């Protein structure tokens, strides 16, 4: 029987018998298009082009390569019992600390994209029950509560850990804190009023959304789900937000300088 060498992670390994090479292929350590070196003729060949090894690979084995649990998982996957969404993040899985940074850089406007992405997830996984976006046309606050409530009660999230925040409490704060601007006696000082409005627009949503995003992050991490990848909407939101921020600062500076 021939002896073979192969390279793995930059190291030459071997010599191995044809049976050893076949076992490495069946265990996933090597691929059929991996190259092996014949110790006799010193020629590199693809494993799939070596009949001696391929005969062993296709020969029924008395010792199963897969354990029974792994074999069952493979059968489920082949029969489509394993849903593809198991490899996708649950909700918009964006790091909570990055969310805070984006909120500051966009003066709080990134939250609109955040709510949109959460609504899109609910819409795609609603199985016929789509969260109503019509509410958003009449009240952004009610729309925000709808999204937060759906995240709080989500079965898959709750099966891993329970949220340490309340959608109702966050919604009440969402109502109450902006109302402070309506009663502040600063209407006669538009510059101070504008600055306070900007600060509140940044820190209020950040403070309320941070625990929700952190909860989503923790559950996805426990389940081994990846972070959400940036989309066109992500970059479009940043571009528009930065433009509006620049325009806001321009007007503010122009007003101060008279």
Secondary structure, DSSP 8 states (H G I E B T S, - for coil): --EEEEEETTEEEEEEEHHHHHHHHHTTSS-TT-EEEETTT--EEEGGG-HHHHHHHHS--SS-SS-HHHHHHHHHHHTT-S-GGGGS-SS----HHHHHHHHHHTTTTHHHHHHHHHHHHHHHTSTT----SHHHHH-HHHHHHHHHHHHHT-HHHHHH---SS-HHHHHHHHHHHHHHHHHSS-TT-HHHHHHHHHHHHHHHHHHHHHHHHHHHHHHHHHHT-------HHHHHHHHHHHHHHHHHHHHHHHHHH-
